[in-house]
Amino acid sequence: MQGLFYAVLSVLISMLFQFSGMELEIVALTASFVLSLWFVLGIQKLVFGKGGGKVSC
């Protein structure tokens, strides 16, 4: 369930970056997705520590 939360959070942050870029007339292509992924991974490291909350199978 945590994975779903972080995936949705990443998509919402990506959309925020994309819309902000459109307002500034910047074509970001994949930059908004990459930046949002970095943000979410940073949040996971803060919450779970060094491992970032990764689940091993």
PyMOL commands that set and color helices and strands:
alter all, ss='L'
color gray80, all
select helices_A, chain A and resi 2-23+31-48
alter helices_A, ss='H'
color red, helices_A
deselect
rebuild
show_as cartoon
